[in-house]
Amino acid sequence: IPATLIAVNTALSACERAGAWEEAIRLFSRLGALELQPDVITFSALISAFERGHRWSSALQVFSSMEAGHVAPNEITYTAAIRSCEDVSSALRLVDNMRARGLLPNAVTHTAVVSVCARRALWEAALAIFEQASRSRGRAFDMIMCNTVAVVAARAER
């Protein structure tokens, strides 16, 4: 049975959920041999697999390589890349880049930035992002984001 990109993307997503970033990169590296071109879903799944495996620099390298492959990132790709940032300024640069491409950050995107703040125990930055999201049009924040901000603030109280 010939491999299809849908099947490969499904397998990559399974690797991401299982935290099997090594298997994800092996599968991704075989795309050429399978005569398949990666799409935005392929890249998003690989970036998410690296992020889940705490291979943040690898995730951001894959994100950067999308341009060379002429694949435009979408909201899901940006959010996965943001979760992979090790500092808030990098995450915010990605949000700015996202907006410059005409993509609007949503609640999941803002929560990803707040999660970067949480890793660095930057509760003031988390609150500022929450305030900015609450002023955005549409559903730019949700209960998950509220809970994440509360956790960051509680950790700061210790």
Salt bridges, closest charged atoms under 4 A:
GLU16 OE2 - ARG52 NH2 3.42
GLU23 OE1 - ARG26 NH2 3.00
GLU51 OE1 - ARG83 NE 3.41
GLU67 OE2 - ARG101 NH2 2.14
